[in-house]
Amino acid sequence: MKKLIEMIKEFFSNDMDLKEKGIKSKDYGTINNFVYAVKISLKYNKAYIFALMIGSLALSLYQLMIIVAPKIVLELIDRKVTSKTMVIAMIIFGVTITLLNYISGRAVNIMQYGFDKVQYNLMADYLRKIFFTDFKNMENPDFLDLTERARRATYYNCGFHGYCQRVRFVLNSLTVSVISGVAIIFIHPLIVITLGGLAYLSYRFFENTMQWNKVHFEDAMAGTWRKMTYLHQTTTDFGYAKDIRLFGMSNWIEKIWEDVNTVFLKRCKMRHNKWVMCEVKISTLNLIQNGILYLVLIYMVLYKGLSISNFVLYVGLVSGFSQAMYELFSNLVWMHLNKMQMDNYRTFMDWEEEKPDATKEEGTITDINIDKYEFVFENVSFKYPGHEKYVLKNVNLKIDAGMKLAVVGINGAGKTTLTKLLMRLYEPTEGRILLNGVDIKKYDRSKYYEIFAPVFQNVEVFAFPIWENISMRERERTDMELVKKTLVQSGLDEKINKYEKGMETQLLKIFDSNGIDLSGGERQRLAMAKALYQDRSVIVLDEPTAALDALAEDRMYREFNSMVKGKTSIFISHRLSSTRFCDSIVMFEDGQVIEQGNHDELIGMNGKYAYMYEVQAQYYKENEDGEDSEGGEDCA
């Protein structure tokens, strides 16, 4: 008996822990989301929302006609009408049914095409948000999970599309259930109440399972789907192919894939079990519902004189009412799921970025029209979001206009973080950074970015032609002669000219099967060409020669030294071949400046810089002895 009671409790229980993990989505509400969906539809494709309304009405009338049809036929037979009358009636009925079916189908086609346009714009808005979100968000796993959840809300039958589809079905079910329900009342009002109550119970079972599915499968799987996407992209990326093969990584990656897939399969099994149990509950209620239906109607025929034609009509009406109520509630559940998916999308789109720019009351500086750029770090400290350890601590540094500054130190000393702060990819945790005496937070961020031409250690090339990888602009806005000049300056022209299409040669094979790839050193030269093309006031080189040997690195720095005359230049490196050409050198250790001066001064201090330089000297001493023959120019 105790076990039976537990089974009954399990049958009717929700048994869900609805605690949401990661970044919790805002609850915008059903009505608010409906208004939002209508606005989006009207904004991007007005035909979409009108097709939804007309299609829903046509489908409702079509279903009601199907229910009424058997009664009409039986009554015509019972009245013994002529064959001609019967044929005319059937033709009228058939034409009406066909027309309603056509209108409904045509509306669906318009909606499908209409959503293609809406989806395109939803995805465009989504990508635009990613492009301009705070840089630190893209290194936050919780935020990345939110982006995955938001992206899935743009799919077919999910989020916006699913919500609008369900609205159509809800309107259809509501129309059918109201009309058929009013007719059934003439048999007995209790039938409507009973069937409605059973349909509501089915709705509750369905809703509980759907909420469990949303929280414990869809949201919980966001991180796993992100990992699966990464593994798929990595294993199909030519750039990783050499490492995978030469280092025998296939078994290792396969093991990682199995681990991730195990999580996926485990959650799929949990979801399957939940839905099976939900179907058992709903099927049981349907059995009870059909039993009640036929018992009442048979009683009406035997004892209340209900005609066969009316019996058939009421069977259709009760069946239609029951099905419409079930579909109404189930679609409301699906709408609730789609609503939660829309909540994910809107939470992402409404994500309140930290506003590092000056407040509206102070105003932002959008016109950075200055001749010289002098930067000052005042007691700047920084730690990455979610970490307690400071990467930089109490950094005080002045970068004079036109200065060539070398920032050196071992890996992990904080060199790259310094440049991220300088370029406002991150904001200081403490302290401030000044540009010509003005806190850089007061400058418009997008305008502030235009000051810098960075070259990073990891150079990513785009699957565009070579010229476009340099100008990063459309053809009509690109100075092709300047592109050629920068290719010569960067030493990449000889390589590019070997190709039949020259600068038009496509990089990578994503869009062109004849596309090419570049070596690590060539990619870095391409990045330098891009920096030179931009002709910006501040050049930041973050270990751009890591793929080169020491002698090649030394030559490139000499070449680049002559290219950037008059510009403020910052060289980040843990190799010291660049430092002899610079006006000032700062050495970092554990996030703090431990030594500062020019090359000769730091060598004279006989400290950690001098020790590191002496250790590395053997790699470029040969070049140092012949530096005059290279045509290099010492700026120290």
N, C-alpha and C positions, 0 to 999 in steps of 0.2 A: 504493500500500500504506500509506504514511504517513497519507494522508487517511482511508483506511478505519479505521486504528487510532484516529485522532482521533474518528471518528464513533462507534466502539464505546465509547470512553471517555466521550463525551458522552452516549451512550445510557444508560450505567449510573451516570453521575456525579450528584452532588447539586447542584453548581455554585451554591451559595448563600452569600451573606454574611449571616449571621444576627445581625449586630450590631444591637441594638435602640437606637432613638433616643429622646431625651426621657427621661421617667421610666420606669425599668425596673420591670416588674411582678415581684412576688415569686413564686417557684415553690412552690406549696403542696403539690404532689404529687397523683398520681391518686387514691390511697386517701383522702387527707385531703379532697379535693374531693368524693369520693363520699359520705363520711360527712357532710360539710357539706350536700350536696344532700339527703340523707335527712333530716337534722335540720330543714332549711328546709321540706321537704315535710310532715313530721309537725307542725311548728309552725303552719303556715298552712292546710294541707288534708290531713288524714290519708288521705282517699279517693284522693288522687293517687298515692301510692306503692303502695297496695294494688292499684289498677287496673293500674299498670305491671307488677307481678309476675304477676298473673292473666292479663292480656292477652298477655304474653310466652309463658307456658306454653300458652295456647290456640292461639296462632299457630303455635307449634312443632309441636304435635300435628296441627294442620290441614295443615301442609306435609308431614309424614310420611305422613299418610293419603293425600294426593294422589300421593305417590311409590309407595305400596304398591298403590293402586287398580288400575292396569293388570295387575299380576301376579295379583291376586285374580280379576279378570274372566277372564283367559286360562286360569287353572287351573280355574275353574268350567266354562268352555267345553270344556276338554280332558277333564274328567271327565264331560261330557255330562249335567250335572244337569238336573232338570226346570225348566220355565219358572217354576213357582211358587217353587221354591227360588231361582232367579236373581232373580226380582222381590223376594222377601223380603230377599235379601242386598243388593240395590241400594237398597231402602228403608232398611234399617238403616244402610247406608253413607251414603246421602244425608242422613238425619236427623242422623247423627253429624257429618258435614261441616258441615251447616247450623248445628247447635248451636255447634260450635267457632268457626265464622265469626262467628256472632252475638255470642258471648262476647268474641271478639277485637275486633270492631267497637264493641261496647258499652263495653269497657274504654278504647278510644281516645277515645270521646266523653266519658267521665268524666274522662279525663286532660286533654283539651282544655279542658273547663270548669274542671277543678281548677286548671290552670295559670293561668287568668284571675285566680283569687283569689291564687295565689302571686305572679304577676307584679305585681299591684296592690301587694302588700306589699313586694316587692323594690324597686319604683319608689318607694314611700313611704319606705323606708329610705334609698334613694339620695338623694331630695330632702332628707330630714332631715339627711343628712350635708352636703349643699351649704349648707343654711341655717345650719349651725353651724360650718363650717370657718373657719379663720383668714381674715380679710378679705383679707389680702395674697395668699392662694392664688388668689383670683378675678381677680387681675391678673397671674398667672404663666401664660404660654402653654403651658409644659410641663404644668402642673397641669390646665389647661383641656383639653388633649389627652387626659390621663388620664381626665377626667370624661366625655369623648366616648366613649373606648374602653369605659369602665365602663357607660355608658348602653346601648351597643349589645349588651352582654352580657345585657340584660334582654329583648331581642327574641325573637320566636318563632324556633325552630330555631337560636338562638344561645345561648351561655353556659349558664345554668341549664337552660332548656327543652331545648336541643339535647343537653346532657349526659344528662339523664334519658331523652330519646327514644333516644339511642344505647345507653344501658344496656339498654333494652327490646330493641333490635335485637341487641345483643351476646348477651344471654341466649338469645334466639331462635336466633341463628346457632350459638351454642355447643352448644345442645341438639341441633339438627339434625346438626351436624358430628360430634358425639361418637357419636350413635346410628348414623348412616349410616357413619361411619368404622369402627366396630366390625364392622359387617356386611361391609364391603369387605375387611377383613383376611382373610376366608375365601377370597377370590380370591387375593390376594397382598399381604403387608404393604408391599412396595415401592411399590405403587400409591398407598397412603395417604401414604407418605413423599414420593413424587415430587410428587403433587398438593399436599400441604401445603407443600412447598418452593417450588413455583411460585406458590402463593397468597401465601406470605411475601414473595417477590420483588415481586409486585404491590403488596403492602402497603408495602414500602419505597419504591417509586416514588411511590405515592400519598402516603405520609407526608412525603417530601421536598418534594413539590409543595405539600402543605398547609401545611407550616411556612414555605415561601417565601411562600405566599399570606398567612399570618398576619402575618409580619414586614414584607414588602415591599409588601403591599397594604393589609390591614386597619389595621395600626398606622401605617404610613406615610401612610395616607389620613386619619388622624384630624384633623390640622390642616386639610386641604383640605375635609373634610366640615364642619368647624366654620365655615370661611369661606363655603362654599356655603349653609349654614343662615343665616348672618348676611345674605348678599346676598338670599336669599329673603325673610327677615323684613323687611329694610329696604325692598325694592322693593314689598312688599305692605302696608307700614305707612302709614296715612293721614298720620301726623305728618311723614313725609318727602316726601309727595307734592308739596307746594308748592315745596320747594327743587328737587326733581328736574325739575319742569316749568319753573319760572321761570328756573333757571340752565342749562337745557338739558343736564342731567347724564345723560340716558338713554344717549347714545353712550359717554360715559366709563364709566358703570357696566357697559354691555354689554361694553366692552373688558376691564374687570376680570373680568367673568364669563367671557369667552372665555379669559383667561389662566389662571384657576382651572380652568376646564373642560378646558383643554389638558393640565394636569397630570393631571387625572382620566382623560382618554382615553388618555394615554400609559401610565399605570399599568394601565388596563384592557387595553390591547394587550399589555403585558408579561405580565399574568395569563393572557390568552387563549392566548398562545403557550406558556406553561408548561403549561397544562392540555391543550392539543393534544398536546404532546410526551409528557405523562404517559399520555394515552389511547392513543397509538401504542405505547408500551412495554407497557401492560397488555394491549392487543389482541393483540400479538405473543405474549405469554405464554399467553393464552387459546387461541390457535391451536395452539400446541405442546401444551398440556394436552389439548385435544379430540382431537388426532391420537393422542396416547398412549392416551387412553381407548378410542377405537374400534379401534385396532390390537390392544390386549390382549383386548377383548371378542370381536372377530371371531375371533381366534386361539382363544379358549376355546370358541366355538361349533363351529369347524371341527375342532379337534384334542382338545378335552377333554370333549366331550359336554354342553356347557352348554345347557339347555333354552331354548326361545324365551321362556317366561314368566320364567325366571330372567335371561335376557338383558335383557328389558325392565326387570325389577326392578333389575338392577345398573346399567343405563344411567341409570335414575332416581336410584339411590343415589349413583353416582359424580358424576352431574350435580348432584344435591342437595348432596353433600359439597363438591364444588368451588365451587359457588355460595355455600354456607354459609361456607366458609373465606374466600372472597374478601370476602363481606359482613362476616364477623367482623373481618378485618383492616382493611377500609376503614372500618367503624364505629369501630374502635379509633382510627383516624387522625382521624375526625371528632370522636371523644371527646377526642382530644388537643387539637384546635383549640378545642373547646368548653371544655376544661379551661383552656387559655391565656386564653380570654375570661373564664372565671370567675376566673382569677388577676387579670385586670385589675379586675374588679368588687371582689374581696376586697382587692386592694391599695389601691383607692380607699377602701373602707369601713374598712379597718384603718389608713388613713393616720394616722400619729402626729402629732397636732397639737403645735405648740410649747405647752408648758404654762406660760403666763405667770403663772397663778395660783400662789399659794404652794404649796410641796410638802405632801404629806399629813402629813408629820411636824410641819410648822408649823401646818397647818390653814388653811382659807379662811374669810374673814369673809362670812357670808351675811346678817347682820342689820346693814344700814347705817342704823341708826336714830339719826341726828344732826340737830340743828337748823340748823346752819350749815355751809356747804361752802367751805373755804379750800383752794386748790390752789397748789402750789409746784413749779416746774420747776427741777431742780438739774442744771446742766451737761448738759442734754439735747441729744444729737446724733442725727441720723437720716439714713439713706440707704435708698432703696428696694431690695428684693431684686434682685440681679443688676447693680446699679449701683455705681460707685466714688465718684461725687460725692455729697457730703453735701448734703441739702436743708435741714437745720437743723444749726447748729454751735454748741455750747456756749451754749445758751439758758438763761438764768436769769430766772425770771419768777414773781411772786407775784400771785395773783388772790384778793383778800380776799372774804370772805363778803358777799353782797349787792351786790358791786361791779358797775358797768356798765363793761365794758372794751371798747375799740375796738382792733382789730388791723388796721393799715393797711399799705399798700405796693403797689408795682406788681405786675402779674401775674407769678407765678413766684417771688415773694419768700419763699414758705414759709408763708403764712397758713393755707391750708386744711390743710396737713400738720400744723400746730400743733393744730388742732381734732381731727384724726384721732387724734393721740397722746393728747390730753386725754380723748377718748371711748373710747380703747382699741381702735380699729379697727386700729391698729398699736402695736407696742411700741418703745420707744426703742432705738436701736442702742447708745447710750452714755448714761449718766446715769440719772436716775429722776424720777418724778413722784409727789408726795405729796398725799394728801387728809387734811387735818387731822393732818398729821404722820405718816401711815401710807402706806407705799408702796402705790400702787394695785394692784400685782400681788397683794397679799394679799387683795384683795376678790374675791369670786365675780364672774366676768365678767357673767353674766346679770343679777345684782342691781345691779352697777355701772352697766349700761346704763340701768336704770330711773331714774337720777338725771337724765338728760338729755332735753330736748325740742329736737331739732335742726330747723332749717329750712335746706335746702340750696339752692344756686343752681339746679341742675337738678332741678325738681320732677316726679317721676313720679306720675301718677295711676293708680289701679287701676280695672279695669272692674267696679266695684261701685257701688251707690247713693252719693249724695253724703254722706249721714250716715255710711256705713260707711268712706268715705275719711277722715273726720274722727276717728271713735272708734277705728277699726281693731280693732273687737270685734264679737262676735255681737250680734244685736238685744236679747236678754235681758240682756246685760251693758252696754248702751249707755244713757246718760242723755240722752234726746232733748231735754230742756229745756236741758241744758248745750250740746248741739250747736247749738241755735238761738241761744243766747247768744254762742257763739264766732263764729257766722256774722255776727252783728251787730257784734261787736267787730272782726272782720277786714274789715268793710265789704263782705262778699259777699252779705249777706242780700237786698238789693234785686235783685240779679241772679238769685238762686236762686228768689225768690218769683214771678218772672215765668213760671216753668215750671209747668205744670198739676200735676205730681206733687211740686213743691217739693223737699224734702230726699230724697224717694224717687226722684228723677230719676236714671237710670242714666248713668254717665260712659262714654264711648266706645261703639262699636257692636259690640263683640266678642260680647256676649250679648244685646243688645237693639238692634234695627235703628233704634229711636227714640232711642238714646243720644246724648248731647251731648259736646262737647269744650269746654275752657276756653282762653282766651287765656293768654299767658305771665304777665301780671300777675295774672290771676284764679287761675291755678294757684298762684302764690306767696301770694296771700291765703288760698287753701285750705290751703296748708301751714302758714301762721301760725295758722289756726283749729285745725288738728290739734295744733300745739304748745301752744296755749292749753287745748285740751280735756284734754291729758295732765296739765296742772297739775303739772309736775315742777319740781324745785328749781333746775335750771341750764338756762338757755335759750341755745342756740348758733344764731346767725344767720350762715350762711356765704353772703354776698352774695345775700340773698334778694330783693333789689329790683333785680336786674340787668336785668329786663325792663321796668322802669319808667323814665320820664324823671326828670330830676333833681328837679323840683318835686314830682312824685308820690312819689318816693322820700323826700323830706324830710318830706312830710305823713305817710307811713306810719311812718317812724321816730318821729315825734312821737306818733302814736297808740299805737305799740307800747311806747313809753317809759312811757306811763301804765298799760299793761296789765301790765307785768312788775315793778311796784313790789315791793320786798322780796326779789326773786329775783336770784341771780347771773346776769348776762347778758353774753354775749360777742358782739360785733358784728364780723364779718369783712367788710372792704370795701376796694376800691381807690378808691372815691369817698368823700369826707370829710363828706358831709352829716350822717352819724350821729354824728360825733365830738363835736360841741358838747354833746350830751346825756349824755356819759359821764364817769365819775369819773376814768378813766385811759385813756391812749392809748399803745400801743406801735407803733413803726414798724419794719417789717422791710425788709431789703435783703440779697439773696444769703444768705438763711437765718440772718441774725443780727439781733439787736435793735440798732438804731443810735440811736434816740431814744425817750425815755419821759417821760411827764408828762401833765398835763391840757391842754386845748385852749389856754388862755391862756399856760401855761408854754412850750409848744412853739412857739407863734407868737412869743413873746418871744425864743426861742433863735435865730430867724431861720435855721433850718436847712432840711433837705430837706422836713420836714413843712410848714413855713410856705410854702415855695415851691410845693409841690403844692396846698396849700389855696388859695393866691392864684390859681393857674392855674384851679382849678375854681370859684372863688367866683362868677364871672359867671353860672353856671347856677342858683345858689340864693340869690344876693344879694337878689333881689326878695322871696323868701320870708323871708329873714333879717330884712329891714327891717320886716316885718309879723308877726313871730313871736308877739307878744303876742296879736294878734287870732286866732291859730290855737288858742289855749288850750294850747299846748305848755308843757312844764316843763323848764327847763334843769337838768340834774343835775350840771353841772360845778362 
